[in-house]
Amino acid sequence: MGTPGVRRLIRNGKVTDPSSPSLATTAAGITFQNPIVLAAGTAAYGREIANVVALDRLGGLVTKAVSVEVRPGAPAPRVADFGDGMINAVGLANPGMDVVKRDELPWLAANVQRARVMVNVVGRVLEDFARVVETLDDAPGFQAFELNVSCPNTRAGGLEFGADRDTLTALVSQARARTKRPLFVKLSPTLVNIGEVAKCAADAGADGITVVNTIPGLVIDTETRRPAVGFGSGGVSGPGLRPVGVLATYRVRTAVSLPILGVGGVTSADDALQYLLAGASIVGIGTAALADPRQPERIVDGLRHWCAAHGVARISDIIGTVEWPS
Ligand SMILES: Cc1cc2nc3c(=O)[nH]c(=O)nc-3n(C[C@H](O)[C@H](O)[C@H](O)COP(=O)(O)O)c2cc1C
């Protein structure tokens, strides 16, 4: 576009003042310097990837799952590429809340200054979520919790926590009672009415909604006639998930007024923009960052260029501005 403001921002194809346009977004009282965060389970606890990713250039990162107990995880192979995306069955492997508190959160506190950190929480029974939240709450190194209610509830025969309204209400309100930090609730794309589930989480005290988690799938190796991942079935992520996640974001946005972390299939700045237009305040990147750890930084640069080229002074101005057909 040829507006004077845009000419000031771009010279020789480069944005001349990197602090303008503003990429900052605020969600649940937390200001992110830009909307791009690393999605849960794909950045470990930050330390493991710090030598390949400039974490403080990103908006933030969500840690790998944290459970009450140590989880050894699922048998290998845990991930498989199937061309159009990835399937994973990691089994939410993690060292347990006490080790994360002792070893991982202090590292994040000492080494991550500008990026915001959210701790992803999982459980086998609903009380586990409140226990993890209570145990980690006085630790340094993070700003919010993300409750992964897409994982199986062992007491309900493996039905995911988010699929039952009473369970979800109890889970979120128990966690709410243990912390003043913002609570994001992460939902599965398979929920029948995701907007209503988001409303249920909001009524129980959630401060934000993350959509979406992976979608269940099966990839079979036709030579061995065995599933591609050791557990059998797994979670599908990557580009094919993007339209599903963007729609879930739009549906949640129209159902509740909470901020949204949109995630699923983002590989480029254009993909991230789709989530922002649909209503996300923050955008997560998982599979694309596993494939190329520098891609999230390029996406931040791409957002800055897009804003400059479109005369958008603040990226937060475009959140939720998709023009829905009437
Ligand atoms: C290897 C792997 C591990 C994951 N671990 C977690 C996890 O611990 N907790 C969680 O809530 N989501 C987890 N996820 C889901 C991602 O956070 C994200 O919701 C999903 O992969 C969709 O985003 P993507 O298409 O950008 O990967 C994991 C995904 C992958 C690929």
The ligand as an SDF file (V2000), in Angstrom:
LIG
                    3D

 31 33  0  0  0  0  0  0  0  0999 V2000
    5.7060  -33.8170   20.0720 C   0  0  0  0  0  0  0  0  0  0  0  0
    4.5110  -33.0690   20.6260 C   0  0  0  0  0  0  0  0  0  0  0  0
    4.3170  -33.0040   22.0080 C   0  0  0  0  0  0  0  0  0  0  0  0
    3.2310  -32.3220   22.5400 C   0  0  0  0  0  0  0  0  0  0  0  0
    3.0690  -32.2380   23.8980 N   0  0  0  0  0  0  0  0  0  0  0  0
    2.0320  -31.5240   24.4370 C   0  0  0  0  0  0  0  0  0  0  0  0
    1.9040  -31.3620   25.8430 C   0  0  0  0  0  0  0  0  0  0  0  0
    2.7530  -31.8070   26.6350 O   0  0  0  0  0  0  0  0  0  0  0  0
    0.8280  -30.6700   26.3180 N   0  0  0  0  0  0  0  0  0  0  0  0
   -0.1100  -30.1170   25.4690 C   0  0  0  0  0  0  0  0  0  0  0  0
   -1.0720  -29.5020   25.9360 O   0  0  0  0  0  0  0  0  0  0  0  0
    0.0150  -30.2120   24.1210 N   0  0  0  0  0  0  0  0  0  0  0  0
    1.0680  -30.9050   23.5930 C   0  0  0  0  0  0  0  0  0  0  0  0
    1.2050  -30.9870   22.2210 N   0  0  0  0  0  0  0  0  0  0  0  0
    0.2440  -30.2890   21.3250 C   0  0  0  0  0  0  0  0  0  0  0  0
    0.8110  -28.9420   20.8330 C   0  0  0  0  0  0  0  0  0  0  0  0
    1.0250  -28.0390   21.9090 O   0  0  0  0  0  0  0  0  0  0  0  0
   -0.1530  -28.2830   19.8090 C   0  0  0  0  0  0  0  0  0  0  0  0
   -1.4020  -28.0440   20.4450 O   0  0  0  0  0  0  0  0  0  0  0  0
   -0.3860  -29.1550   18.5760 C   0  0  0  0  0  0  0  0  0  0  0  0
    0.7920  -29.8310   18.1940 O   0  0  0  0  0  0  0  0  0  0  0  0
   -0.9000  -28.3380   17.3800 C   0  0  0  0  0  0  0  0  0  0  0  0
    0.0400  -27.3620   16.9840 O   0  0  0  0  0  0  0  0  0  0  0  0
    1.0730  -27.5850   15.7400 P   0  0  0  0  0  0  0  0  0  0  0  0
    0.2570  -28.0560   14.5660 O   0  0  0  0  0  0  0  0  0  0  0  0
    1.7040  -26.2430   15.5410 O   0  0  0  0  0  0  0  0  0  0  0  0
    2.0530  -28.6210   16.1880 O   0  0  0  0  0  0  0  0  0  0  0  0
    2.2990  -31.6820   21.6720 C   0  0  0  0  0  0  0  0  0  0  0  0
    2.5190  -31.7460   20.2740 C   0  0  0  0  0  0  0  0  0  0  0  0
    3.5940  -32.4200   19.7490 C   0  0  0  0  0  0  0  0  0  0  0  0
    3.7850  -32.4500   18.2480 C   0  0  0  0  0  0  0  0  0  0  0  0
  1  2  1  0
  2  3  1  0
  2 30  2  0
  3  4  2  0
  4  5  1  0
  4 28  1  0
  5  6  2  0
  6  7  1  0
  6 13  1  0
  7  8  2  0
  7  9  1  0
  9 10  1  0
 10 11  2  0
 10 12  1  0
 12 13  2  0
 13 14  1  0
 14 15  1  0
 14 28  1  0
 15 16  1  0
 16 17  1  0
 16 18  1  0
 18 19  1  0
 18 20  1  0
 20 21  1  0
 20 22  1  0
 22 23  1  0
 23 24  1  0
 24 25  2  0
 24 26  1  0
 24 27  1  0
 28 29  2  0
 29 30  1  0
 30 31  1  0
M  END
$$$$
